[in-house]
Amino acid sequence: MKAAVYYETGAPSVFRYEEIPDPHCRPGGVIVEVKAIGIQGGDTLHRQGGVLASSPHVVGYQAAGVIREAGDRVTDRKVGDRVVATMAFGSHAELISVPAGSTYLVPDSLELEVAGGVPNGFGRAADCLYECGLLKAAETVLVQAGGGGVGLAAIQLAKRAGATVLATASSDEKLERLKEFGLDHGINYRTGDFVARTMDLTGGRGADLIVDSVGGKTLEGSVAALAYRGRISWVGNAGREGPANLGGLGQKNASVTGVYLGAEMAVNAARCRTMIEGLLADVAKGELKVVIDRKFPLSDARGAHEYIEGRGAFGRVLLIP
């Protein structure tokens, strides 16, 4: 099979498009013929400096496709099933081998390319808001990096829950587009102070819940933008900034919860399955929307990662084998 691989971590230029052996189907697993790869923020971070679990290494957390082969012990999946799968690595390839339990059936009415943007993006957003963030109706939510995959999902889910939704983005154009997904107030972090603006919009109170996928100095700002006893769901380090000083939490009796969907999938698999299947159904019904910004051929993984790191993307960037 063909795959986007690398032999050392670094810039997107480390990618090579090569022929590598087809993966082996395990007794409790399936082989999926990949139709769409939803690139995650973590994929770029791993390429920059993560552990090479294989050589050559195939990065990637998530892909959608059609089951080509099922192991002897698999009873709830069959050849021909349309699925979206999550994994520790390996999505940037024509074929993937994953445990059957790491796949989610895609509703017949839902395109595989769209399904490829659901589990990690909407799953992480849902945990940030509900499971870890304890969101209540009528609260104010600030979503950092609202134009990203998690950000767009969080805006929609927070609005559906009855919250007032604030979000940051790098341009007024992005903020204007976010209004159709439920944004009440946009904050351009390049031209203004998001802490001061959040305080202005909340009458000096601050946000009850902040979804922060950036980390570093932005996370410090999130603490400053919190209401008394506010909560932060910290879901990533997309900004690649240094460690944050969280000393301000104590003055507000506030809290930060780290959110890692991969661990939750392993420890509380049944809950996650119900959540993700429900999100897939909601997307299929049109109640939630996956925004696809651009598609790149798998052979141009370098270009796709460069585009994401340029911070111009609005929604999901896909690789197509």
C-alpha positions as CSV (number, residue, x, y, z in Angstrom):
1,M,0.0,0.0,0.0
2,K,1.0,3.6,-0.3
3,A,1.4,5.8,2.8
4,A,2.8,9.2,3.8
5,V,5.7,8.2,6.1
6,Y,8.7,9.8,7.8
7,Y,11.9,8.5,9.3
8,E,12.6,11.4,11.6
9,T,10.4,14.1,13.2
10,G,10.5,17.7,12.0
11,A,8.9,20.1,9.5
12,P,6.3,18.9,7.0
13,S,9.2,18.3,4.6
14,V,10.0,15.1,6.4
15,F,7.1,13.3,4.7
16,R,7.8,10.7,2.0
17,Y,5.1,9.1,-0.1
18,E,6.2,5.4,-0.3
19,E,5.1,1.9,-0.8
20,I,5.1,-0.1,2.5
21,P,3.8,-3.5,3.4
22,D,0.0,-4.0,3.8
23,P,-1.0,-4.2,7.5
24,H,-1.9,-7.5,9.1
25,C,-5.5,-8.2,10.2
26,R,-5.6,-9.3,13.9
27,P,-8.2,-11.8,15.2
28,G,-10.1,-9.1,17.0
29,G,-9.5,-6.4,14.4
30,V,-10.4,-5.2,10.9
31,I,-8.6,-3.9,7.9
32,V,-10.1,-0.6,6.6
33,E,-9.6,0.7,3.1
34,V,-9.2,4.4,3.8
35,K,-11.4,6.9,1.9
36,A,-10.7,10.0,3.9
37,I,-8.2,11.0,6.6
38,G,-9.2,13.8,9.0
39,I,-5.9,15.4,10.0
40,Q,-5.9,16.2,13.7
41,G,-3.9,18.9,15.5
42,G,-2.1,16.1,17.4
43,D,-1.0,14.7,14.0
44,T,1.1,17.8,13.3
45,L,2.5,17.8,16.9
46,H,3.5,14.2,16.6
47,R,5.2,14.8,13.3
48,Q,7.1,17.8,14.8
49,G,8.5,15.9,17.8
50,G,6.6,12.8,18.8
51,V,7.8,9.2,19.4
52,L,8.4,7.1,16.3
53,A,6.5,4.0,17.2
54,S,7.4,2.4,13.8
55,S,10.0,2.9,11.1
56,P,9.1,4.2,8.7
57,H,6.4,5.9,10.8
58,V,2.8,6.5,9.7
59,V,1.2,9.3,11.8
60,G,-2.5,9.9,12.3
61,Y,-5.4,9.4,14.7
62,Q,-8.4,9.1,12.5
63,A,-9.7,7.9,9.2
64,A,-12.9,6.8,7.5
65,G,-13.4,4.0,5.0
66,V,-14.8,0.6,4.2
67,I,-13.9,-2.6,5.9
68,R,-12.0,-4.9,3.6
69,E,-11.2,-7.8,6.0
70,A,-12.5,-8.8,9.5
71,G,-10.7,-11.0,12.0
72,D,-11.9,-14.4,13.2
73,R,-13.1,-13.1,16.5
74,V,-15.0,-10.1,15.1
75,T,-18.8,-10.5,15.3
76,D,-20.2,-7.0,15.1
77,R,-18.4,-5.8,11.9
78,K,-18.3,-7.3,8.4
79,V,-16.6,-6.7,5.1
80,G,-18.3,-3.8,3.3
81,D,-19.3,-1.9,6.5
82,R,-18.7,1.9,6.3
83,V,-16.8,3.0,9.4
84,V,-14.8,5.8,10.9
85,A,-11.9,4.6,13.0
86,T,-9.6,6.0,15.7
87,M,-6.1,4.8,16.5
88,A,-2.8,5.8,18.1
89,F,-1.1,6.2,14.8
90,G,-1.3,5.0,11.2
91,S,-4.1,7.0,9.5
92,H,-2.0,8.5,6.8
93,A,-2.2,5.4,4.6
94,E,-4.3,3.6,2.1
95,L,-5.1,0.8,4.6
96,I,-5.3,0.7,8.4
97,S,-5.4,-2.2,10.8
98,V,-7.4,-1.4,14.0
99,P,-9.4,-3.2,16.7
100,A,-13.0,-3.6,15.7
101,G,-13.9,-1.8,18.9
102,S,-12.1,1.3,17.6
103,T,-14.5,1.6,14.7
104,Y,-17.8,3.4,14.5
105,L,-20.5,2.5,12.0
106,V,-21.3,5.5,9.7
107,P,-25.0,6.1,9.0
108,D,-26.0,5.3,5.4
109,S,-26.9,8.9,4.7
110,L,-23.6,10.3,5.9
111,E,-20.6,10.8,3.5
112,L,-17.4,9.1,4.6
113,E,-15.5,12.3,4.1
114,V,-17.8,14.1,6.6
115,A,-17.7,11.2,9.0
116,G,-14.0,11.4,9.1
117,G,-14.3,14.7,11.0
118,V,-16.5,13.5,13.8
119,P,-15.0,11.3,16.5
120,N,-12.0,13.3,17.7
121,G,-13.3,16.8,16.8
122,F,-16.9,16.5,18.1
123,G,-16.0,13.9,20.8
124,R,-13.3,16.1,22.3
125,A,-15.6,19.1,22.2
126,A,-18.4,17.2,23.9
127,D,-16.2,16.1,26.7
128,C,-14.8,19.6,27.1
129,L,-18.3,21.0,27.5
130,Y,-20.3,18.3,29.2
131,E,-18.3,15.5,30.8
132,C,-15.4,17.6,32.1
133,G,-16.8,21.1,31.7
134,L,-20.1,20.5,33.4
135,L,-21.8,23.1,31.2
136,K,-25.2,24.4,32.3
137,A,-27.7,26.2,30.2
138,A,-27.5,30.0,30.3
139,E,-23.7,29.9,31.1
140,T,-21.2,31.8,29.0
141,V,-18.6,29.7,27.1
142,L,-15.4,31.0,25.5
143,V,-14.0,28.8,22.8
144,Q,-10.3,29.4,21.9
145,A,-9.4,28.9,18.2
146,G,-13.0,28.8,17.1
147,G,-12.2,28.2,13.5
148,G,-10.5,24.8,14.1
149,G,-12.2,21.4,14.1
150,V,-12.7,21.2,17.9
151,G,-13.6,24.9,18.0
152,L,-16.3,24.6,15.4
153,A,-17.7,21.6,17.1
154,A,-17.6,23.3,20.6
155,I,-19.5,26.4,19.3
156,Q,-22.3,24.2,17.9
157,L,-22.6,22.0,20.9
158,A,-22.4,24.9,23.4
159,K,-25.1,26.8,21.5
160,R,-27.3,23.7,21.4
161,A,-27.0,23.4,25.2
162,G,-28.3,27.0,25.7
163,A,-25.1,28.8,26.4
164,T,-23.9,32.2,25.3
165,V,-21.0,31.5,23.0
166,L,-17.9,33.6,22.6
167,A,-14.9,32.5,20.4
168,T,-11.5,33.7,19.4
169,A,-10.1,33.5,15.8
170,S,-7.3,35.1,13.8
171,S,-9.5,37.2,11.5
172,D,-12.8,39.1,11.3
173,E,-13.7,37.0,8.3
174,K,-13.5,33.8,10.3
175,L,-15.5,35.3,13.1
176,E,-18.2,36.3,10.7
177,R,-18.4,32.8,9.3
178,L,-18.7,31.4,12.8
179,K,-22.0,33.2,13.4
180,E,-23.9,30.6,11.3
181,F,-22.7,27.9,13.7
182,G,-24.0,29.6,16.8
183,L,-21.4,32.2,17.7
184,D,-22.8,35.1,19.7
185,H,-19.7,37.3,20.1
186,G,-16.4,37.0,18.2
187,I,-13.0,38.2,19.4
188,N,-10.1,38.7,17.0
189,Y,-7.0,37.8,19.0
190,R,-4.6,39.4,16.5
191,T,-6.1,42.9,16.8
192,G,-7.4,42.9,20.4
193,D,-7.0,41.6,23.9
194,F,-9.2,38.6,24.3
195,V,-9.2,38.8,28.1
196,A,-10.3,42.4,28.1
197,R,-12.9,41.8,25.4
198,T,-14.3,38.8,27.3
199,M,-14.6,40.9,30.4
200,D,-16.4,43.6,28.5
201,L,-18.8,41.2,26.9
202,T,-19.7,39.6,30.3
203,G,-20.0,42.8,32.3
204,G,-16.7,42.2,34.1
205,R,-17.7,38.7,35.3
206,G,-15.7,36.5,32.9
207,A,-16.6,33.3,31.2
208,D,-18.1,30.4,33.1
209,L,-16.3,27.8,30.9
210,I,-13.4,28.1,28.5
211,V,-12.5,25.4,25.9
212,D,-8.7,25.9,25.3
213,S,-7.0,23.9,22.6
214,V,-4.0,26.3,22.4
215,G,-2.2,26.1,25.8
216,G,0.8,28.1,26.8
217,K,0.3,31.9,27.1
218,T,-3.2,31.5,25.7
219,L,-4.0,29.2,28.6
220,E,-2.7,31.9,31.0
221,G,-5.0,34.3,29.4
222,S,-7.9,31.9,29.7
223,V,-7.4,31.9,33.5
224,A,-7.5,35.6,33.5
225,A,-10.8,35.6,31.4
226,L,-12.5,33.1,33.8
227,A,-15.4,34.0,36.1
228,Y,-15.1,33.3,39.8
229,R,-15.3,29.5,40.2
230,G,-15.0,29.1,36.4
231,R,-13.7,26.0,34.6
232,I,-11.3,25.5,31.8
233,S,-11.3,22.4,29.7
234,W,-7.7,22.2,28.4
235,V,-7.6,20.0,25.3
236,G,-4.3,20.6,23.5
237,N,-1.2,22.6,22.8
238,A,-1.8,23.7,19.3
239,G,0.1,26.9,19.9
240,R,3.4,25.1,20.7
241,E,4.0,27.7,23.4
242,G,5.9,27.2,26.7
243,P,4.3,26.1,29.9
244,A,1.6,28.3,31.4
245,N,1.7,29.9,34.8
246,L,-1.7,28.9,36.3
247,G,-1.2,30.7,39.6
248,G,-4.2,32.9,39.0
249,L,-6.6,29.9,39.4
250,G,-6.4,30.1,43.2
251,Q,-7.5,33.7,43.4
252,K,-10.7,32.7,41.6
253,N,-11.2,29.2,43.1
254,A,-11.3,28.1,39.5
255,S,-10.2,24.9,37.9
256,V,-8.4,23.5,34.8
257,T,-9.2,19.9,33.6
258,G,-7.0,18.3,31.1
259,V,-9.1,16.5,28.4
260,Y,-7.7,13.6,26.5
261,L,-10.3,11.6,24.5
262,G,-7.9,8.8,23.7
263,A,-7.6,7.9,27.4
264,E,-11.3,8.1,27.9
265,M,-11.9,5.8,25.0
266,A,-9.7,3.2,26.7
267,V,-11.0,3.6,30.2
268,N,-14.7,4.3,29.5
269,A,-15.2,2.8,26.1
270,A,-18.9,2.2,26.4
271,R,-19.7,5.8,27.3
272,C,-17.5,7.1,24.5
273,R,-19.2,4.7,22.0
274,T,-22.6,5.9,22.9
275,M,-21.5,9.6,22.7
276,I,-19.7,9.2,19.3
277,E,-22.5,7.2,17.7
278,G,-25.0,9.9,18.8
279,L,-22.8,12.6,17.3
280,L,-22.5,10.7,14.0
281,A,-26.3,10.4,14.0
282,D,-26.7,14.1,14.7
283,V,-24.4,15.0,11.9
284,A,-26.2,12.7,9.5
285,K,-29.5,14.4,10.5
286,G,-28.1,17.8,9.8
287,E,-28.3,18.9,13.4
288,L,-24.5,19.4,13.6
289,K,-22.2,20.3,10.8
290,V,-18.7,19.1,9.9
291,V,-16.9,21.9,8.0
292,I,-14.4,20.7,5.4
293,D,-12.0,23.4,4.5
294,R,-9.7,21.7,1.9
295,K,-8.8,18.3,0.6
296,F,-5.3,17.1,-0.4
297,P,-4.2,13.9,-2.0
298,L,-2.4,11.5,0.4
299,S,0.7,12.0,-1.7
300,D,0.7,15.7,-0.6
301,A,0.6,15.1,3.1
302,R,3.4,17.7,3.3
303,G,1.2,20.4,1.7
304,A,-1.7,19.5,4.0
305,H,0.3,19.8,7.1
306,E,1.9,23.1,5.9
307,Y,-1.6,24.5,5.2
308,I,-2.8,23.6,8.7
309,E,0.3,25.1,10.4
310,G,-0.2,28.3,8.4
311,R,-3.3,28.9,10.6
312,G,-5.5,29.6,7.6
313,A,-7.8,26.6,7.8
314,F,-11.4,26.9,8.8
315,G,-12.7,23.5,9.8
316,R,-11.2,20.2,8.8
317,V,-8.4,19.4,6.4
318,L,-8.6,16.0,4.7
319,L,-6.2,13.7,3.0
320,I,-7.7,11.5,0.2
321,P,-5.8,8.3,-0.8
